[in-house]
Amino acid sequence: MFIQTETTPNPNTLKFLPGQDVLGSGAVEYTGPASATDSPLAQALFAIDGVAAVFLGGDFITVGKTDSADWATVKTLALAAIMDHYASGKPARIQSATETDDSDHDPIIVKIKELLDTRVRPSVAQDGGDITFDRFEDGVVYLHMKGSCAGCPSSTATLKHGVENMLKYYIPEIVRVESAY
C-alpha cells in the first residue's frame, strides 16, 4: 500500500491519501480520543503521542498535531498506523444503526446545503478539511470548519470572502455567514 501525503494551509495538519475509500461518503471529525469510540482508525492515530485531531473524509485522512509535536515523528507513526488499519480489514468508522440524515425541508436550507456540497466542500476537501451546515437563523448561515480548515489562518477569509459571497449571490435571503462554535 502506498499512502501519499499532502501539506495543507494549516501547518499543524497533514493530509494522508491512502488511495482507497476512507468513509466513501460524508466526513467526521474527532477532537480527542474520547470522541473516537466509533472509529478504530482514529483510535489508532490518537495512540500516537502528539496527535491532537483526526478528520476522516471520503478518500482522505487529515491528522492534526500539537504545536510541540514534530512532524517527522508523527508522520512516520501515522503512516504505519494507517497501513496497519487497512491491513486489519476493519472499517474506518462503525456507524450506528440509528444515525439518519436529518434533512430540513426549508427550501433555503436545502439550497444552502446543495451549494455547500457542490461548490464549497470539494474545494476545502482538497486542503484536507470540510465545511458543514449548522443552522440558518435570521438571515445568518452558521457553518462548521473541520479538519485542516479548523484553526487554519486562512479559514476566516475563506468563510467570509469566498463562501459568504457565493451564498449571498445565489440566495438573496442570506445576510452573512458566521462560524458555528
Order of alpha helices (4+ residues) and beta strands (2+ residues): beta-beta-beta-alpha-beta-beta-alpha-alpha-alpha-beta-beta-alpha-beta
